[in-house]
Amino acid sequence: MAERAGDGDVGSWTLLTGHGHVLVEIARNPRSRIRDLAAAAGLTERAAQGIVADLEAAGYVTRVRDGRRTVYTVHRERPFRHPAQSGHLVGPFLRLLTSGRAGATVF
């Protein structure tokens, strides 16, 4: 019998895409480095950098330099991009996935 989710490792897929993982991690820690984002999302640094660029181009995040660090701002009022989630904003989704975690900032 095949194992069900939660019963052990049933494959390499996850419910969120790399973009979703990176956005959640930025929401958790807006001062994360690319290497931190990559490690948290299970991606290469190059992939994480590309995802951050995608998120910025789509208006989900902005980034500014603060000395040698980059600080991200997540725009929680942005809608999901897929038609199946039409009318839903990313803010409640991020609030759900960032609440109760150490270091999480809930807006």
C-alpha positions, 0 to 999 in steps of 0.5 A: 500500500502506498504511503500517504502524506504525513506517513513518511517520505512519499516523493520529492514534490511539495505543495508549494512551488519554489516561488511560494517557498521563497515568498514565505521565507522572505515574509518570515525574515525580510533581511534574509540573504539569498543563501538563506532563502535558497537553503530554506526553500531547498533550491540553489542560490542561483534559482533563489536569485531568479525567483526573487527577481521574478517576485520583484518584477511581478510586484510581490516584493521590493528590495532596498539596500541597507548597508551591505544587506538587502531588506525586502518588503512583501506586498501582501495586497497582491493577488494570487496569479493563478485563475483558480485563486482569483480574488484571493490576496497573498497576505492571508496565505502568508499570515497563515504560514508565518504565524507562530514561527520564531522570528516571524513578523505577522502583519 
